[in-house]
Amino acid sequence: MADAATNPPRGNRDEQYVELLTRHKSQLFRFVFAMVHSLPDAEDVFQQAAITMWDKFSEFELGTDFYAWACSIARFKALDHLKAKGRRRLLFSDELLELVPQHDHWQPETQQAKLRALASCRHKLSSKDQQLLSMCYNGRESIRKSAESVGRPVGSVYDSLSRIRRALYACIERTLASEGQS
């Protein structure tokens, strides 16, 4: 029979689960969002993952890395979701996805700095580039449909998006470096 120190009463475990999930909620949500690329989908997947984590929390060993454990569950939920939606082609390699929860770029402070830099850099884009980004990445239309909407060939839109992403990346890097964040 397990003692109370290694297997605390369920009420205490419930509180521990809520505390750990609350502490890591933002990081976990960003992890899910990075996989599914859609806010509504990320919310659904996060909810499913949280329910599964709750169901399996008795298997979690207290004192170990909750975030890594939670990411493994969230990752499988996101993969299931993408597979069901037929978007498996958008996924990263298994090796990369295993590294993501361990990488310091996922720390809340780093993410907040990057998001601020992205917002600032996006405002520096031309209105035409800003409009194209919104049209292609708002989650409502495919890039093909966006290209049709603006009357451009799909390849041309992909080229523009690639150029815009490179410009944003360079701007974010410069911004972070000037703030001492890189």
OpenMM code with the backbone's topology and positions (N, CA, C; nanometers):
from openmm import Vec3, app, unit

residues = "MET ALA ASP ALA ALA THR ASN PRO PRO ARG GLY ASN ARG ASP GLU GLN TYR VAL GLU LEU LEU THR ARG HIS LYS SER GLN LEU PHE ARG PHE VAL PHE ALA MET VAL HIS SER LEU PRO ASP ALA GLU ASP VAL PHE GLN GLN ALA ALA ILE THR MET TRP ASP LYS PHE SER GLU PHE GLU LEU GLY THR ASP PHE TYR ALA TRP ALA CYS SER ILE ALA ARG PHE LYS ALA LEU ASP HIS LEU LYS ALA LYS GLY ARG ARG ARG LEU LEU PHE SER ASP GLU LEU LEU GLU LEU VAL PRO GLN HIS ASP HIS TRP GLN PRO GLU THR GLN GLN ALA LYS LEU ARG ALA LEU ALA SER CYS ARG HIS LYS LEU SER SER LYS ASP GLN GLN LEU LEU SER MET CYS TYR ASN GLY ARG GLU SER ILE ARG LYS SER ALA GLU SER VAL GLY ARG PRO VAL GLY SER VAL TYR ASP SER LEU SER ARG ILE ARG ARG ALA LEU TYR ALA CYS ILE GLU ARG THR LEU ALA SER GLU GLY GLN SER".split()
positions = [
    Vec3(0.0835, -0.1181, 0.0000),
    Vec3(0.0000, 0.0000, 0.0000),
    Vec3(0.0883, 0.1250, 0.0000),
    Vec3(0.0599, 0.2202, -0.0892),
    Vec3(0.1409, 0.3419, -0.0998),
    Vec3(0.1117, 0.4338, 0.0165),
    Vec3(0.2164, 0.5054, 0.0591),
    Vec3(0.1944, 0.5993, 0.1693),
    Vec3(0.1436, 0.7332, 0.1164),
    Vec3(0.0964, 0.8177, 0.2059),
    Vec3(0.0360, 0.9453, 0.1678),
    Vec3(0.1376, 1.0402, 0.1047),
    Vec3(0.2654, 1.0264, 0.1337),
    Vec3(0.3663, 1.1160, 0.0783),
    Vec3(0.3854, 1.0927, -0.0716),
    Vec3(0.3813, 0.9647, -0.1144),
    Vec3(0.4007, 0.9366, -0.2562),
    Vec3(0.2691, 0.9375, -0.3333),
    Vec3(0.1595, 0.9148, -0.2662),
    Vec3(0.0300, 0.9131, -0.3317),
    Vec3(-0.0697, 0.9886, -0.2438),
    Vec3(-0.0670, 1.1220, -0.2464),
    Vec3(-0.1508, 1.2005, -0.1574),
    Vec3(-0.2985, 1.1774, -0.1838),
    Vec3(-0.3838, 1.2131, -0.0887),
    Vec3(-0.5280, 1.1973, -0.1097),
    Vec3(-0.5713, 1.2715, -0.2363),
    Vec3(-0.6776, 1.2227, -0.3001),
    Vec3(-0.7206, 1.2770, -0.4298),
    Vec3(-0.7445, 1.4286, -0.4229),
    Vec3(-0.8053, 1.4783, -0.3195),
    Vec3(-0.8318, 1.6218, -0.3084),
    Vec3(-0.7046, 1.7024, -0.3208),
    Vec3(-0.5973, 1.6582, -0.2572),
    Vec3(-0.4687, 1.7255, -0.2642),
    Vec3(-0.4126, 1.7169, -0.4062),
    Vec3(-0.4278, 1.6028, -0.4703),
    Vec3(-0.3812, 1.5863, -0.6084),
    Vec3(-0.4573, 1.6803, -0.7014),
    Vec3(-0.5866, 1.6965, -0.6778),
    Vec3(-0.6655, 1.7878, -0.7604),
    Vec3(-0.6094, 1.9294, -0.7511),
    Vec3(-0.5795, 1.9718, -0.6314),
    Vec3(-0.5247, 2.1058, -0.6108),
    Vec3(-0.3875, 2.1181, -0.6781),
    Vec3(-0.3079, 2.0138, -0.6691),
    Vec3(-0.1754, 2.0162, -0.7314),
    Vec3(-0.1879, 2.0255, -0.8836),
    Vec3(-0.2833, 1.9514, -0.9380),
    Vec3(-0.3048, 1.9572, -1.0830),
    Vec3(-0.3442, 2.0986, -1.1259),
    Vec3(-0.4410, 2.1554, -1.0563),
    Vec3(-0.4875, 2.2902, -1.0908),
    Vec3(-0.3724, 2.3904, -1.0800),
    Vec3(-0.2924, 2.3791, -0.9750),
    Vec3(-0.1793, 2.4708, -0.9570),
    Vec3(-0.0778, 2.4564, -1.0707),
    Vec3(-0.0433, 2.3332, -1.1059),
    Vec3(0.0553, 2.3111, -1.2120),
    Vec3(0.0016, 2.3545, -1.3481),
    Vec3(-0.1231, 2.3223, -1.3760),
    Vec3(-0.1805, 2.3623, -1.5045),
    Vec3(-0.1886, 2.5143, -1.5138),
    Vec3(-0.2269, 2.5790, -1.4064),
    Vec3(-0.2357, 2.7248, -1.4049),
    Vec3(-0.0981, 2.7863, -1.4285),
    Vec3(0.0021, 2.7318, -1.3666),
    Vec3(0.1384, 2.7840, -1.3793),
    Vec3(0.1905, 2.7725, -1.5227),
    Vec3(0.1516, 2.6671, -1.5928),
    Vec3(0.2071, 2.6409, -1.7264),
    Vec3(0.1067, 2.6636, -1.8391),
    Vec3(-0.0090, 2.7168, -1.8085),
    Vec3(-0.1157, 2.7296, -1.9075),
    Vec3(-0.0723, 2.8097, -2.0302),
    Vec3(-0.0102, 2.9243, -2.0100),
    Vec3(0.0282, 3.0086, -2.1244),
    Vec3(0.1287, 2.9383, -2.2145),
    Vec3(0.2292, 2.8771, -2.1542),
    Vec3(0.3301, 2.8057, -2.2329),
    Vec3(0.2667, 2.6908, -2.3108),
    Vec3(0.1803, 2.6147, -2.2437),
    Vec3(0.1155, 2.5008, -2.3091),
    Vec3(0.0270, 2.5468, -2.4239),
    Vec3(-0.0452, 2.6552, -2.4015),
    Vec3(-0.1330, 2.7048, -2.5066),
    Vec3(-0.0514, 2.7492, -2.6279),
    Vec3(0.0592, 2.8186, -2.6042),
    Vec3(0.1449, 2.8607, -2.7152),
    Vec3(0.2019, 2.7393, -2.7889),
    Vec3(0.2364, 2.6369, -2.7149),
    Vec3(0.2871, 2.5142, -2.7760),
    Vec3(0.1812, 2.4549, -2.8690),
    Vec3(0.0575, 2.4455, -2.8211),
    Vec3(-0.0515, 2.3906, -2.9022),
    Vec3(-0.0763, 2.4796, -3.0236),
    Vec3(-0.0819, 2.6102, -3.0013),
    Vec3(-0.1074, 2.7029, -3.1110),
    Vec3(0.0002, 2.6919, -3.2192),
    Vec3(0.1249, 2.6738, -3.1773),
    Vec3(0.2344, 2.6601, -3.2740),
    Vec3(0.2147, 2.5374, -3.3621),
    Vec3(0.1454, 2.4392, -3.3118),
    Vec3(0.1223, 2.3186, -3.3906),
    Vec3(0.0002, 2.3298, -3.4813),
    Vec3(-0.1073, 2.3914, -3.4326),
    Vec3(-0.2326, 2.3898, -3.5093),
    Vec3(-0.2571, 2.5176, -3.5894),
    Vec3(-0.1881, 2.6262, -3.5570),
    Vec3(-0.1929, 2.7511, -3.6346),
    Vec3(-0.3307, 2.8156, -3.6450),
    Vec3(-0.4172, 2.7886, -3.5518),
    Vec3(-0.5502, 2.8482, -3.5542),
    Vec3(-0.5951, 2.8654, -3.4104),
    Vec3(-0.6393, 2.9866, -3.3763),
    Vec3(-0.6803, 3.0130, -3.2391),
    Vec3(-0.7978, 2.9257, -3.1950),
    Vec3(-0.9054, 2.9146, -3.2729),
    Vec3(-1.0163, 2.8272, -3.2296),
    Vec3(-0.9730, 2.6811, -3.2145),
    Vec3(-0.8897, 2.6341, -3.3097),
    Vec3(-0.8412, 2.4962, -3.3000),
    Vec3(-0.7520, 2.4789, -3.1768),
    Vec3(-0.6666, 2.5770, -3.1510),
    Vec3(-0.5782, 2.5697, -3.0344),
    Vec3(-0.6594, 2.5645, -2.9056),
    Vec3(-0.7662, 2.6423, -2.8989),
    Vec3(-0.8514, 2.6403, -2.7793),
    Vec3(-0.9150, 2.5034, -2.7603),
    Vec3(-0.9643, 2.4441, -2.8701),
    Vec3(-1.0255, 2.3105, -2.8617),
    Vec3(-0.9239, 2.2057, -2.8192),
    Vec3(-0.8085, 2.2079, -2.8842),
    Vec3(-0.7049, 2.1088, -2.8533),
    Vec3(-0.6557, 2.1256, -2.7100),
    Vec3(-0.6377, 2.2501, -2.6671),
    Vec3(-0.5926, 2.2740, -2.5303),
    Vec3(-0.6935, 2.2170, -2.4307),
    Vec3(-0.8227, 2.2387, -2.4557),
    Vec3(-0.9264, 2.1842, -2.3661),
    Vec3(-0.9196, 2.0320, -2.3615),
    Vec3(-0.9070, 1.9699, -2.4785),
    Vec3(-0.8982, 1.8236, -2.4832),
    Vec3(-0.7756, 1.7739, -2.4081),
    Vec3(-0.6645, 1.8436, -2.4263),
    Vec3(-0.5414, 1.8045, -2.3572),
    Vec3(-0.5565, 1.8208, -2.2065),
    Vec3(-0.6179, 1.9296, -2.1629),
    Vec3(-0.6366, 1.9531, -2.0193),
    Vec3(-0.7235, 1.8443, -1.9570),
    Vec3(-0.8247, 1.8013, -2.0285),
    Vec3(-0.9116, 1.6932, -1.9786),
    Vec3(-0.8325, 1.5633, -1.9683),
    Vec3(-0.7535, 1.5338, -2.0701),
    Vec3(-0.6716, 1.4120, -2.0676),
    Vec3(-0.5682, 1.4190, -1.9555),
    Vec3(-0.5067, 1.5371, -1.9375),
    Vec3(-0.4093, 1.5530, -1.8285),
    Vec3(-0.4765, 1.5277, -1.6938),
    Vec3(-0.5968, 1.5789, -1.6786),
    Vec3(-0.6728, 1.5589, -1.5542),
    Vec3(-0.6958, 1.4100, -1.5313),
    Vec3(-0.7408, 1.3415, -1.6375),
    Vec3(-0.7670, 1.1973, -1.6267),
    Vec3(-0.6415, 1.1179, -1.5945),
    Vec3(-0.5267, 1.1610, -1.6459),
    Vec3(-0.4022, 1.0860, -1.6295),
    Vec3(-0.3120, 1.1418, -1.5200),
    Vec3(-0.3583, 1.2429, -1.4474),
    Vec3(-0.2709, 1.3066, -1.3496),
    Vec3(-0.2238, 1.2100, -1.2416),
    Vec3(-0.2998, 1.1077, -1.2149),
    Vec3(-0.2552, 1.0100, -1.1149),
    Vec3(-0.1287, 0.9373, -1.1606),
    Vec3(-0.1014, 0.9386, -1.2911),
    Vec3(0.0186, 0.8751, -1.3450),
    Vec3(0.1393, 0.9689, -1.3417),
    Vec3(0.1148, 1.0993, -1.3226),
    Vec3(0.2231, 1.1968, -1.3195),
    Vec3(0.2980, 1.1849, -1.1879),
    Vec3(0.4307, 1.1824, -1.1978),
    Vec3(0.5136, 1.1726, -1.0787),
    Vec3(0.5474, 1.3136, -1.0303),
    Vec3(0.4928, 1.3488, -0.9146),
    Vec3(0.5185, 1.4815, -0.8591),
    Vec3(0.6677, 1.5027, -0.8413),
    Vec3(0.7110, 1.6245, -0.8688),
    Vec3(0.8530, 1.6573, -0.8588),
    Vec3(0.9260, 1.6452, -0.9912),
    Vec3(0.8597, 1.5855, -1.0917),
    Vec3(0.9203, 1.5792, -1.2240),
    Vec3(0.8683, 1.6982, -1.3065),
    Vec3(0.9086, 1.7057, -1.4301),
    Vec3(0.8775, 1.8196, -1.5163),
    Vec3(0.7339, 1.8120, -1.5691),
    Vec3(0.6441, 1.8851, -1.5053),
    Vec3(0.5036, 1.8863, -1.5460),
    Vec3(0.4893, 1.9387, -1.6888),
    Vec3(0.5616, 2.0447, -1.7216),
    Vec3(0.5489, 2.1039, -1.8542),
    Vec3(0.5835, 2.0031, -1.9637),
    Vec3(0.6913, 1.9299, -1.9479),
    Vec3(0.7295, 1.8294, -2.0481),
    Vec3(0.6231, 1.7206, -2.0579),
    Vec3(0.5715, 1.6775, -1.9438),
    Vec3(0.4669, 1.5749, -1.9402),
    Vec3(0.3416, 1.6266, -2.0099),
    Vec3(0.3017, 1.7484, -1.9776),
    Vec3(0.1818, 1.8080, -2.0355),
    Vec3(0.1989, 1.8294, -2.1858),
    Vec3(0.3188, 1.8703, -2.2284),
    Vec3(0.3442, 1.8906, -2.3717),
    Vec3(0.3311, 1.7607, -2.4490),
    Vec3(0.3739, 1.6514, -2.3893),
    Vec3(0.3628, 1.5243, -2.4618),
    Vec3(0.2155, 1.4892, -2.4838),
    Vec3(0.1317, 1.5162, -2.3855),
    Vec3(-0.0117, 1.4910, -2.4019),
    Vec3(-0.0706, 1.5891, -2.5031),
    Vec3(-0.0371, 1.7161, -2.4900),
    Vec3(-0.0892, 1.8180, -2.5810),
    Vec3(-0.0444, 1.7894, -2.7248),
    Vec3(0.0777, 1.7441, -2.7395),
    Vec3(0.1307, 1.7134, -2.8729),
    Vec3(0.0467, 1.6058, -2.9402),
    Vec3(0.0154, 1.4981, -2.8665),
    Vec3(-0.0656, 1.3914, -2.9251),
    Vec3(-0.2066, 1.4394, -2.9574),
    Vec3(-0.2630, 1.5239, -2.8735),
    Vec3(-0.3953, 1.5788, -2.9012),
    Vec3(-0.3916, 1.6662, -3.0261),
    Vec3(-0.2870, 1.7464, -3.0398),
    Vec3(-0.2742, 1.8322, -3.1581),
    Vec3(-0.2551, 1.7474, -3.2843),
    Vec3(-0.1730, 1.6429, -3.2744),
    Vec3(-0.1533, 1.5550, -3.3898),
    Vec3(-0.2840, 1.4876, -3.4297),
    Vec3(-0.3599, 1.4412, -3.3316),
    Vec3(-0.4897, 1.3797, -3.3604),
    Vec3(-0.5822, 1.4803, -3.4289),
    Vec3(-0.5819, 1.6006, -3.3775),
    Vec3(-0.6675, 1.7058, -3.4341),
    Vec3(-0.6276, 1.7357, -3.5790),
    Vec3(-0.4994, 1.7537, -3.6034),
    Vec3(-0.4531, 1.7846, -3.7385),
    Vec3(-0.4806, 1.6692, -3.8351),
    Vec3(-0.4639, 1.5506, -3.7861),
    Vec3(-0.4901, 1.4337, -3.8699),
    Vec3(-0.6385, 1.4299, -3.9077),
    Vec3(-0.7240, 1.4578, -3.8097),
    Vec3(-0.8679, 1.4587, -3.8354),
    Vec3(-0.9057, 1.5684, -3.9346),
    Vec3(-0.8361, 1.6793, -3.9316),
    Vec3(-0.8644, 1.7901, -4.0234),
    Vec3(-0.7915, 1.7755, -4.1564),
    Vec3(-0.7087, 1.6730, -4.1682),
    Vec3(-0.6373, 1.6525, -4.2929),
    Vec3(-0.5254, 1.7519, -4.3151),
    Vec3(-0.4687, 1.8045, -4.2054),
    Vec3(-0.3638, 1.9051, -4.2177),
    Vec3(-0.2300, 1.8511, -4.1700),
    Vec3(-0.2108, 1.7243, -4.1750),
    Vec3(-0.0881, 1.6635, -4.1253),
    Vec3(0.0363, 1.7207, -4.1952),
    Vec3(0.0221, 1.7668, -4.3183),
    Vec3(0.1365, 1.8185, -4.3934),
    Vec3(0.1974, 1.9415, -4.3291),
    Vec3(0.1254, 2.0088, -4.2389),
    Vec3(0.1764, 2.1298, -4.1765),
    Vec3(0.2633, 2.1025, -4.0546),
    Vec3(0.2775, 1.9779, -4.0185),
    Vec3(0.3469, 1.9446, -3.8948),
    Vec3(0.4979, 1.9489, -3.9085),
    Vec3(0.5616, 1.9692, -3.7952),
    Vec3(0.7056, 1.9640, -3.7875),
    Vec3(0.7478, 1.8205, -3.7588),
    Vec3(0.8754, 1.7938, -3.7706),
    Vec3(0.9251, 1.6597, -3.7436),
    Vec3(0.9073, 1.6268, -3.5958),
    Vec3(0.8994, 1.4979, -3.5659),
    Vec3(0.8868, 1.4533, -3.4271),
    Vec3(1.0042, 1.5003, -3.3426),
    Vec3(1.1241, 1.5003, -3.4033),
    Vec3(1.2433, 1.5420, -3.3291),
    Vec3(1.2324, 1.6890, -3.2873),
    Vec3(1.1873, 1.7729, -3.3784),
    Vec3(1.1731, 1.9151, -3.3467),
    Vec3(1.0669, 1.9353, -3.2389),
    Vec3(0.9546, 1.8672, -3.2511),
    Vec3(0.8472, 1.8847, -3.1538),
    Vec3(0.8879, 1.8385, -3.0139),
    Vec3(0.9781, 1.7437, -3.0066),
    Vec3(1.0265, 1.7003, -2.8756),
    Vec3(1.1191, 1.8044, -2.8139),
    Vec3(1.1887, 1.8818, -2.8971),
    Vec3(1.2793, 1.9851, -2.8470),
    Vec3(1.2069, 2.1123, -2.8041),
    Vec3(1.0924, 2.1407, -2.8619),
    Vec3(1.0234, 2.2669, -2.8378),
    Vec3(0.9978, 2.2939, -2.6899),
    Vec3(0.9424, 2.2001, -2.6122),
    Vec3(0.9157, 2.2336, -2.4722),
    Vec3(1.0411, 2.2623, -2.3909),
    Vec3(1.1558, 2.2143, -2.4354),
    Vec3(1.2793, 2.2321, -2.3602),
    Vec3(1.3506, 2.3618, -2.3956),
    Vec3(1.3153, 2.4229, -2.5065),
    Vec3(1.3883, 2.5380, -2.5579),
    Vec3(1.3489, 2.6648, -2.4834),
    Vec3(1.4462, 2.7474, -2.4506),
    Vec3(1.4198, 2.8675, -2.3723),
    Vec3(1.3407, 2.9730, -2.4492),
    Vec3(1.3299, 2.9587, -2.5811),
    Vec3(1.2500, 3.0534, -2.6579),
    Vec3(1.1016, 3.0401, -2.6255),
    Vec3(1.0630, 2.9351, -2.5537),
    Vec3(0.9236, 2.9161, -2.5161),
    Vec3(0.8950, 2.9726, -2.3781),
    Vec3(0.9927, 3.0325, -2.3140),
    Vec3(0.9699, 3.0926, -2.1833),
    Vec3(0.8810, 3.2154, -2.2009),
    Vec3(0.7899, 3.2399, -2.1070),
    Vec3(0.6944, 3.3501, -2.1212),
    Vec3(0.7604, 3.4857, -2.1466),
    Vec3(0.8707, 3.5153, -2.0796),
    Vec3(0.9352, 3.6455, -2.0976),
    Vec3(0.9876, 3.6614, -2.2400),
    Vec3(1.0466, 3.5553, -2.2916),
    Vec3(1.0999, 3.5578, -2.4274),
    Vec3(0.9867, 3.5736, -2.5278),
    Vec3(0.8797, 3.4995, -2.5054),
    Vec3(0.7664, 3.5065, -2.5970),
    Vec3(0.7027, 3.6454, -2.5963),
    Vec3(0.6887, 3.7043, -2.4794),
    Vec3(0.6295, 3.8380, -2.4711),
    Vec3(0.7160, 3.9397, -2.5464),
    Vec3(0.8462, 3.9311, -2.5302),
    Vec3(0.9361, 4.0226, -2.6009),
    Vec3(0.9242, 4.0035, -2.7519),
    Vec3(0.9148, 3.8806, -2.7963),
    Vec3(0.9022, 3.8531, -2.9393),
    Vec3(0.7685, 3.9024, -2.9936),
    Vec3(0.6625, 3.8831, -2.9167),
    Vec3(0.5315, 3.9298, -2.9617),
    Vec3(0.5267, 4.0820, -2.9718),
    Vec3(0.5883, 4.1498, -2.8750),
    Vec3(0.5945, 4.2966, -2.8824),
    Vec3(0.6743, 4.3398, -3.0055),
    Vec3(0.7859, 4.2734, -3.0297),
    Vec3(0.8690, 4.3068, -3.1459),
    Vec3(0.7925, 4.2789, -3.2752),
    Vec3(0.7214, 4.1666, -3.2809),
    Vec3(0.6432, 4.1337, -3.4002),
    Vec3(0.5377, 4.2409, -3.4267),
    Vec3(0.4670, 4.2821, -3.3226),
    Vec3(0.3642, 4.3855, -3.3404),
    Vec3(0.4256, 4.5137, -3.3935),
    Vec3(0.5377, 4.5524, -3.3368),
    Vec3(0.6058, 4.6739, -3.3807),
    Vec3(0.6534, 4.6603, -3.5253),
    Vec3(0.7118, 4.5471, -3.5579),
    Vec3(0.7649, 4.5255, -3.6925),
    Vec3(0.6528, 4.5155, -3.7958),
    Vec3(0.5425, 4.4555, -3.7578),
    Vec3(0.4304, 4.4423, -3.8517),
    Vec3(0.3779, 4.5799, -3.8910),
    Vec3(0.3757, 4.6729, -3.7954),
    Vec3(0.3295, 4.8085, -3.8257),
    Vec3(0.4239, 4.8811, -3.9206),
    Vec3(0.5468, 4.8347, -3.9303),
    Vec3(0.6436, 4.8976, -4.0210),
    Vec3(0.6278, 4.8498, -4.1650),
    Vec3(0.5499, 4.7427, -4.1848),
    Vec3(0.5272, 4.6920, -4.3207),
    Vec3(0.4365, 4.7871, -4.3978),
    Vec3(0.4424, 4.7777, -4.5281),
    Vec3(0.3508, 4.8572, -4.6100),
    Vec3(0.2081, 4.8090, -4.5846),
    Vec3(0.1119, 4.8939, -4.6116),
    Vec3(-0.0285, 4.8552, -4.5895),
    Vec3(-0.0661, 4.7371, -4.6787),
    Vec3(-0.0082, 4.7321, -4.7983),
    Vec3(-0.0337, 4.6208, -4.8907),
    Vec3(0.0159, 4.4884, -4.8302),
    Vec3(0.1373, 4.4894, -4.7731),
    Vec3(0.1915, 4.3683, -4.7097),
    Vec3(0.1108, 4.3303, -4.5856),
    Vec3(0.0704, 4.4286, -4.5074),
    Vec3(-0.0116, 4.4007, -4.3892),
    Vec3(-0.1441, 4.3357, -4.4295),
    Vec3(-0.2042, 4.3870, -4.5353),
    Vec3(-0.3311, 4.3320, -4.5833),
    Vec3(-0.3131, 4.1878, -4.6307),
    Vec3(-0.2049, 4.1620, -4.7044),
    Vec3(-0.1789, 4.0264, -4.7536),
    Vec3(-0.1583, 3.9298, -4.6372),
    Vec3(-0.0827, 3.9706, -4.5355),
    Vec3(-0.0637, 3.8861, -4.4174),
    Vec3(-0.1962, 3.8533, -4.3514),
    Vec3(-0.2771, 3.9546, -4.3300),
    Vec3(-0.4070, 3.9330, -4.2656),
    Vec3(-0.4927, 3.8382, -4.3469),
    Vec3(-0.4963, 3.8590, -4.4761),
    Vec3(-0.5793, 3.7773, -4.5626),
    Vec3(-0.5351, 3.6302, -4.5602),
    Vec3(-0.4040, 3.6085, -4.5635),
    Vec3(-0.3522, 3.4720, -4.5740),
    Vec3(-0.3449, 3.3979, -4.4409),
    Vec3(-0.3297, 3.4719, -4.3309),
    Vec3(-0.3061, 3.4051, -4.2034),
    Vec3(-0.4165, 3.4251, -4.1007),
    Vec3(-0.5294, 3.4744, -4.1408),
    Vec3(-0.6358, 3.4921, -4.0431),
    Vec3(-0.7096, 3.3617, -4.0154),
    Vec3(-0.6784, 3.2568, -4.0890),
    Vec3(-0.7365, 3.1254, -4.0626),
    Vec3(-0.8678, 3.1001, -4.1337),
    Vec3(-0.9183, 3.1982, -4.2080),
    Vec3(-1.0476, 3.1819, -4.2739),
    Vec3(-1.0353, 3.1291, -4.4160),
    Vec3(-0.9274, 3.1659, -4.4838),
    Vec3(-0.9106, 3.1264, -4.6234),
    Vec3(-0.7738, 3.0623, -4.6443),
    Vec3(-0.7682, 2.9785, -4.7443),
    Vec3(-0.6387, 2.9215, -4.7822),
    Vec3(-0.5597, 3.0280, -4.8576),
    Vec3(-0.4322, 3.0043, -4.8735),
    Vec3(-0.3494, 3.0983, -4.9487),
    Vec3(-0.3952, 3.1009, -5.0950),
    Vec3(-0.4386, 2.9879, -5.1444),
    Vec3(-0.4887, 2.9816, -5.2820),
    Vec3(-0.6099, 3.0738, -5.2987),
    Vec3(-0.7032, 3.0677, -5.2057),
    Vec3(-0.8223, 3.1547, -5.2138),
    Vec3(-0.7843, 3.3013, -5.1940),
    Vec3(-0.6880, 3.3261, -5.1083),
    Vec3(-0.6413, 3.4633, -5.0880),
    Vec3(-0.5809, 3.5175, -5.2167),
    Vec3(-0.5040, 3.4342, -5.2866),
    Vec3(-0.4434, 3.4758, -5.4135),
    Vec3(-0.5522, 3.5090, -5.5153),
    Vec3(-0.6555, 3.4259, -5.5204),
    Vec3(-0.7667, 3.4533, -5.6118),
    Vec3(-0.8333, 3.5858, -5.5761),
    Vec3(-0.8502, 3.6115, -5.4465),
    Vec3(-0.9159, 3.7345, -5.4014),
    Vec3(-0.8406, 3.8593, -5.4446),
    Vec3(-0.7077, 3.8527, -5.4448),
    Vec3(-0.6286, 3.9699, -5.4836),
    Vec3(-0.5889, 3.9660, -5.6312),
    Vec3(-0.6323, 3.8628, -5.7026),
    Vec3(-0.6062, 3.8543, -5.8453),
    Vec3(-0.4607, 3.8311, -5.8795),
    Vec3(-0.3925, 3.7515, -5.7979),
    Vec3(-0.2510, 3.7220, -5.8220),
    Vec3(-0.2309, 3.5719, -5.8325),
    Vec3(-0.1269, 3.5300, -5.9042),
    Vec3(-0.0945, 3.3866, -5.9070),
    Vec3(-0.0528, 3.3384, -5.7680),
    Vec3(-0.0847, 3.2142, -5.7382),
    Vec3(-0.0530, 3.1571, -5.6072),
    Vec3(0.0966, 3.1648, -5.5792),
    Vec3(0.1789, 3.1341, -5.6775),
    Vec3(0.3246, 3.1395, -5.6596),
    Vec3(0.3725, 3.2784, -5.6215),
    Vec3(0.3108, 3.3782, -5.6809),
    Vec3(0.3467, 3.5168, -5.6506),
    Vec3(0.3126, 3.5510, -5.5049),
    Vec3(0.1980, 3.5027, -5.4580),
    Vec3(0.1589, 3.5275, -5.3184),
    Vec3(0.2549, 3.4558, -5.2234),
    Vec3(0.2901, 3.3318, -5.2557),
    Vec3(0.3869, 3.2601, -5.1719),
    Vec3(0.5207, 3.3339, -5.1675),
    Vec3(0.5647, 3.3847, -5.2828),
    Vec3(0.6905, 3.4605, -5.2869),
    Vec3(0.6810, 3.5854, -5.1989),
    Vec3(0.5689, 3.6556, -5.2077),
    Vec3(0.5503, 3.7758, -5.1258),
    Vec3(0.5492, 3.7412, -4.9772),
    Vec3(0.4800, 3.6340, -4.9421),
    Vec3(0.4750, 3.5939, -4.8009),
    Vec3(0.6132, 3.5558, -4.7496),
    Vec3(0.6904, 3.4900, -4.8333),
    Vec3(0.8259, 3.4530, -4.7939),
    Vec3(0.9098, 3.5780, -4.7697),
    Vec3(0.8996, 3.6754, -4.8604),
    Vec3(0.9726, 3.8011, -4.8453),
    Vec3(0.9280, 3.8741, -4.7181),
    Vec3(0.7981, 3.8772, -4.6927),
    Vec3(0.7450, 3.9450, -4.5736),
    Vec3(0.7937, 3.8761, -4.4466),
    Vec3(0.7893, 3.7433, -4.4444),
    Vec3(0.8357, 3.6694, -4.3255),
    Vec3(0.9832, 3.6946, -4.2995),
    Vec3(1.0640, 3.6970, -4.4057),
    Vec3(1.2071, 3.7262, -4.3881),
    Vec3(1.2272, 3.8667, -4.3316),
    Vec3(1.1507, 3.9611, -4.3833),
    Vec3(1.1621, 4.0996, -4.3347),
    Vec3(1.1189, 4.1086, -4.1882),
    Vec3(1.0113, 4.0404, -4.1538),
    Vec3(0.9656, 4.0417, -4.0142),
    Vec3(1.0685, 3.9771, -3.9224),
    Vec3(1.1227, 3.8651, -3.9666),
    Vec3(1.2222, 3.7951, -3.8856),
    Vec3(1.3432, 3.8848, -3.8599),
    Vec3(1.3929, 3.9474, -3.9659),
    Vec3(1.5099, 4.0351, -3.9513),
    Vec3(1.4775, 4.1525, -3.8595),
    Vec3(1.3595, 4.2088, -3.8728),
    Vec3(1.3191, 4.3209, -3.7878),
    Vec3(1.3076, 4.2771, -3.6419),
    Vec3(1.2487, 4.1623, -3.6182),
    Vec3(1.2346, 4.1104, -3.4808),
    Vec3(1.3724, 4.0875, -3.4197),
    Vec3(1.4614, 4.0270, -3.4964),
    Vec3(1.5964, 4.0021, -3.4460),
    Vec3(1.6669, 4.1330, -3.4105),
    Vec3(1.6553, 4.2336, -3.4983),
    Vec3(1.7162, 4.3649, -3.4704),
    Vec3(1.6555, 4.4279, -3.3449),
    Vec3(1.5233, 4.4190, -3.3337),
    Vec3(1.4543, 4.4777, -3.2193),
    Vec3(1.4982, 4.4114, -3.0891),
    Vec3(1.5010, 4.2787, -3.0897),
    Vec3(1.5421, 4.2050, -2.9687),
    Vec3(1.6872, 4.2332, -2.9337),
    Vec3(1.7734, 4.2406, -3.0362),
    Vec3(1.9144, 4.2685, -3.0120),
    Vec3(1.9311, 4.4077, -2.9508),
    Vec3(1.8540, 4.5026, -2.9997),
    Vec3(1.8658, 4.6391, -2.9449),
    Vec3(1.8144, 4.6476, -2.8012),
    Vec3(1.7261, 4.5531, -2.7656),
    Vec3(1.6737, 4.5469, -2.6291),
    Vec3(1.7559, 4.4534, -2.5411),
    Vec3(1.8571, 4.3918, -2.5997),
    Vec3(1.9393, 4.2982, -2.5230),
    Vec3(1.8699, 4.1661, -2.4966),
    Vec3(1.7736, 4.1275, -2.5811),
    Vec3(1.6946, 4.0059, -2.5619),
    Vec3(1.7460, 3.8871, -2.6420),
    Vec3(1.8295, 3.9084, -2.7418),
    Vec3(1.8667, 3.7946, -2.8282),
    Vec3(1.9763, 3.7119, -2.7709),
] * unit.nanometer
topology = app.Topology()
chain = topology.addChain("A")
for resn in residues:
    res = topology.addResidue(resn, chain)
    for name in ("N", "CA", "C"):
        topology.addAtom(name, app.Element.getBySymbol(name[0]), res)
